[in-house]
Amino acid sequence: MSALLLALVTPLLLPPIQQVPAELGAYIHRPDASKHWTTKQVGGDTEINLTSQTWQGAPWKHTILLRPAKSPVKKGVGVLFITGDGPRPGDRLLVDAIAMQTGLPTAVLFNVPNQPLYGGLKEDDLIAYTFDKYIRTGDATWPLLFPMAKSAVAAMDAVVAATKGTDNPVTDFIVSGASKRGWTTWLTAATGDKRVKAIAPMVIDTLNMPKQMKHQLEMYGKYSEQIEAYTKLGIQEKMGAGPGSKLATMVDPYSYRSIVRIPTLLVHGSNDPYWSPDATSVYYGDLKQPKWLTTVPNAGHNLGDRVQALETFGAFCRSVAGAFRMPNEIWSQSSTGGKVTVSVHAGGLRLQKLVVWMAVSDALDFREQMFMAIGTVGPDRTNSASVTFDLPPGKNAAVFGEATYLGDRPFRLCCPTQVWRR
């Protein structure tokens, strides 16, 4: 084949290049003269009062509680945990827990988003309002997730400045947050900021949003009551065409999967009422970065007692900082003759045990169903384990496997939940 012909044919043989929406980056990188911060010492912590930006005419103000690490796993790496209203009495316990589990400098960013706004709107009601504003106006500054992500970028600027000249200047970050702040975590990585070395989005199991919404209707016959703020404004239907379709592309982390290639830990609850039990399976295989998942059995959107979530999050952060390598996992679920086999092979880190969890339901709604541990086995000589069990006759079953590893401390990783239909 001639060089000219090869040059003409090769692009036709390659997979199409995913187009990444430009609006998020344009908003994040737009200069904002109102951004500034002040710092003060409160005990052993640094308290940063941050104005991250001016959005729709209103300054966004935040508090950051920054805790140094006495013996950091690795210098230069810190945790940025994004959260909502505060700080309130007791919120320093959150800083304590993250710092203790990760062994890294910990910055907790509060007031993401600034709220209430527009007549008392908060959380999903506020986000849905701004989505509707974008659909009506086409003004790409409206979607609330954009200023939420910009506040995280500004927080990194403030933490870098606050730690400069100390014995452990923080220059790189592991970013995390839960729910809407988990959504923000994804979009912070999608900005392309090179300081973000890893992410751990929690309880935001809705990537590939149009497909997720169709799947939720199939599973429940309606949208979850937890996303009623969007349903009552018709946001899901509007995402099917026109400005609504563009909005879905702009705010869906799935749109940025070609550029988010950093280590990622997903943290979910098996009974989170926001999502279908197998929501992760809609997109997990399409994520090409190093990725892991932990699912807390019988926990909802608040992750239960948070012990498993914090232990695994801490292990992930310590691994990113170089304490040990996360395992290379190969999971499978297969069915034959009314039996299901859940298998895991782990490379690089010794597998301690495999536990298989199952919930049973007459319907495809498992939100109120109890997950039971139906099998526990240790690893074989190849560092693999599998559990085979009977499916309940005439019932639907939701199943996931949970593998326990011993890095520098024990932690648990899981495969995406799969629903086996009767």
N, C-alpha and C positions, 0 to 999 in steps of 0.2 A: 504494500500500500504506500502510495507516495506521501511525502510529508504534508503536502497541501490537503490531500484527501483525508489523512489522519486528523489534521487540525479541524477539518469541517465536521467529521463524523464523531470525534471524541465527545464534544458537548452533548450530543444526542444520546450517548450511552451513559452519561452520568446522571445521578438522581437530581431532581430539581433543587435549587438552592432555596432554603426557607427564607422568606422575606421577613425581616424583623421590623415591627412598627417603629417609626422614628419619633413619635410624639413624646414618649416617656423620656428619652434622652434629651430632646429639645427642652422639655420643662426642667429637668434636673440641672442641666448645664447653663440655663439662663441666669446671668448674674442678678443678684439681689442685694442691694446695698443695705437692707435692713438686717442682714444676718450679723449677729454679734453674740458674745457671751462674756460672762464674768465668772470667777471662781472664788471659792472660799473653803477653808478646811473645817470640817465638822468631825471632831474626834480623829480617827485614823483615815477617814474618807475625804475625798474631794467632792464638793457639791458644785455643779456647774449649772448656772442659769443661762439658758440658751434661747435666743430668738432665731429660729431656723429660716424664716422667710416671711414675706407678706403674701397672703393668699386671698384673693377676692376682696382686697382692701383691708384685711384684718391681719395683724401680726400674730404669728404662731409662736407661743412661748412654751418652754419645756424645762423640766428639771432633770439633770443627769446625776445619779449617785455613782461615784467611781471608787472602787475598792482596789487597792494595790494587792499584789500577791507577795507573800513573804518569801516563798521559795518557788518561783514560777517554773513550770515544766520547761518552758522555753521563753527566753526574753524576746520582746518585740511583738508578741502575739497576745491579743486580748479578746474578750467576749463582749459583744454589744447585744444586749437583750432589750427588745422593744416592747413596751407595754402601754397601758391606757392611763386612766386618771390617776393622779397622785403627785408626789408621794404622800401616803397616808400612814397613820400609826401602824407599825408592824411591817411596812414595806421593806425595811432594812433586813428583815428575815429572808426576803427573796434574794437580796444581794448576798447575804450570808450563805444561803443554800447553793447558789450558782458558783460563788467563789470557792466554796469548800469542795464541790464536786468536780470542778474543772481544774483547779490549781492554777488559774490564770487571772490576771487583772480583769475585773468585771465592771462594766459600765451598764447601768440600767437606765434606759431612756423612757421618761414618762410623757404623758399627754399626747399620745399619738392615736387618733387625731386630737387636735384642739376641739373641744365640744363642751356643752351643747351649742349648736348654731341653728339659725333659721327657725326660730320659734320653739326651741327646746329639742331639736332633733339630735340623736346620738347614735353611735354604732351603725348597725345596718340601715336604720331609717335615714341616717345622714348620708351614708354612702349611696343608697338608692336614690335619694333626692338629687345628688350631684350627677349620678348617671343619667337621670331623666333630663337634667339641665343640659348635659352634653348632647343628648339625642335631639333636644328641641333647638339648640343654638349652634351646634357644631364647634363650639369653643373648647379646644382640647386642654385648656387649663382647668376645666371643671371636675373631671373625675377625681374623687377624694384620694384615691390610692396614689396619685402623683405627688401631692404635697406630703403625704405620709412617708413615701420613699425619700423625698427630698429632706425631710427632717432627720432620717437615719443617716444620710450622707453628711448633713451638717453636724450631726452628733459625732461622727468619726473625725471630722475636722477639729471639733472642740477637744476631743479626747487626745488626739495627736498633739495638739498645742499644749494641753494641760500636763502631759507627761514628758514633754520635751525637756531635756536637761536633767531628768531624774535618773536613777540607776537602772530603770527599766522603761525607756521610752516606747510607747505602743505605736506601731506603724501598720500592723496587719490585724484583721478582725475575723472572728467567727460570729456571724450574725444570726439571731434567732428571735422568735416571738410567736405568740399563739393567736389563732383565729384571724381576725383582721390584721393583726400584727405579724402573723405567719404569712399572710398574703403580701404584706409590706416587705417581709424578708425576701421572698422570691423576687419582687420587683427591685429591691435594692441590689441584688445580684445582677439583675437584668440591665442595670445602668452601665455595667461594664467597669465599675470602679475596681481597680486592681488591688485595692486594700482588702477587699472581701475575698478571703481565702477559702471559706467554707460557709455553708448555711445549714440551719436546722429548723425549717418551718414546722410549726406544730398545729394540729387540728385544722388544717386548711386543705381538705381532701377534694378539691373541685377543679383540678387542672383539666384542660380540654372542656371548657364550660358548656358549649352547645351540646356536645355529646353527653356530658354529665346530666344536663337537664332532661334530655330525652330518656336517658337511662333511669333517672329518678321517677319519671312518669310511668315507665314500664314497671318499676319495682313497687311503687306505692299507689299508683293510679292518680296521683296528684303531687304537687310540689310539697316538700317538707314545710311544716308550719314554722320552722325556724327561719325560713327565708321569705316569710310573708311580706316583709318590707319591700322586696323586689317584685313579688307576685302581684301585689295590689296596684303597682304602677305599670304592670305589664312588661317589665324589663326583659324577662325571659323570651317572650314572644317577639319583642322588638329587636332582640339580638339576632334574629333570623335574616334580616335584610337591612339595607340602607345604613343610616348612621348607627343604628343599634348593632349591626354586624361589625362595623368599624370599632365601636366601643368594646365589644367582646374581644376583638383582636388586641386592642391596646392594653387591656387590663388583665388578660388571661396569661398567667405565667407560662402556659404551654406554648404561647407564641414566641417565647424567647429561648426555647429549649436548645436551639442550635448554638447559642452563645454562652449559656450557663453550663459550664463544664467543670465546675469546682466540686469537691466532695460535698455530698448532701445527705443529711439524715432526716427522714420523715418520722414524725411522732404523732400517733393517732390513738384514739380510743375505739374499741370494738363496737360500742353502742352509741357512737356520736349521732345525735338525732338530726344533725344538719345534713348528713350524707347517707347514701345507700351503703350497706356493709362492704360491698365490693367496689367502691368508688375508685380505690387506688388502681385496680386492675385496668381501668379505662385508659390510663396514661403511663403507668410505671415502666412498661417495656419500651416506651418511646424516649425515656430519659437516658441519655448516653453518657452522663458523667458518672464517676464512682458514686454509688448510692446504696443506702441501707434504710431499713424501716424497722421501727418498733411499734407494736400495737399492744395497748394495755387492755387485758381481758376485763370485760364487764365494766368498763369505764366510759363515760360520756365525754362531752366537750371539755370538761374540767380535768380530765385525765386521772380521776379517782384520787388516791392519796398522793399521787405524783412521784412516788418512790421509784417505780420502774422508769418513768420518763426522765427523772433527774439522773438516775444512775447511768442510763444509756447515753443521755446527752453529755454527761460529764466524761464518759469513756470516749465518745466521739471527739470532744474537744481536746482531750489529752492526746488522742491519736493524731489529730491534725497538728498538734504542737510537737509531735515526735516521740511521745512516750512509748508507743508500740504501733503496730500496723493493724488496721481493721481487717477482718477476714474477707477473703474472696469467696463469696457464697454462690452456689448453684442450687436453686430450689426447684422442686417440681411437685405438682399435684396431678394425679391421673386416676381414672376410674375404669373398672372393668368388672362385669358380672355383679353389680351392686355393691362393690367394694371400692374404697378410695385409698390410695397410698400417697402419703406426704413424705417427701424425701429432701434431705439437705446434704450437700457435700461442702465442706469448709476447707479452704486452703489458707495456709499461713498462720492460723491461730487455732489452738486446740479447742475442739468442740467438747463441752461438758455434758450436755444432754439435749434431747429434742422432746418437746411437749407439744401435742396436737390438741387444739381447742375446737369445739364444735357447738353450735347452737342450732336448734330445730324449730321449725315453724310451719304451720299450715299455709301461711301466706308468704310473700317475699319480703315482708317487713319484719326485720329482726331487732328493731330498736329496743323492745321490751323483753327480749328473750335472753336467758342466761346461757353464757358460754361455759361449757364444762370441759375439764381436762380429761380426754378419753384415752390417752396413751402417752407413756413416758419411756424413753429408751436412751441408753448411752451410745457413744460412738463405736464404730468398728475400727479395725486397724487402718482403714483408709481415711479416717476422720469423717466418716459419713454415718448417717442414721436415717431410718425410715420407720414409719408407723402405718400399718394397714388396718382398716376397720370397716365395718358394715355401715352402709347408709341406712337411715331409718326408713322402713317401707312406708310409702304414701306421704312422706313429709319432704319439705325442703330443708336443706342443711347449709349453714355457713361455716366454713372451715378455714383455719390458718394454723401454720406451724410456728413455734417459738423455740429458738435455739439459744442456749446459754453458753457464753464464752467467758474465759478468764484471761483478760488482758493484764493490766496491773491490778484490776479489781473485777468482780463478776459484773456482766451486763447481758442484756437479752436483745436479740434481733429476730425479726419475723419475715415471713413471706406475705404478700398481699392476700387478703381474704378472698376466697372463691365461694360462690354460691352454686351448690349442686341441686338442680331442680328435680322434683319428683316426676 
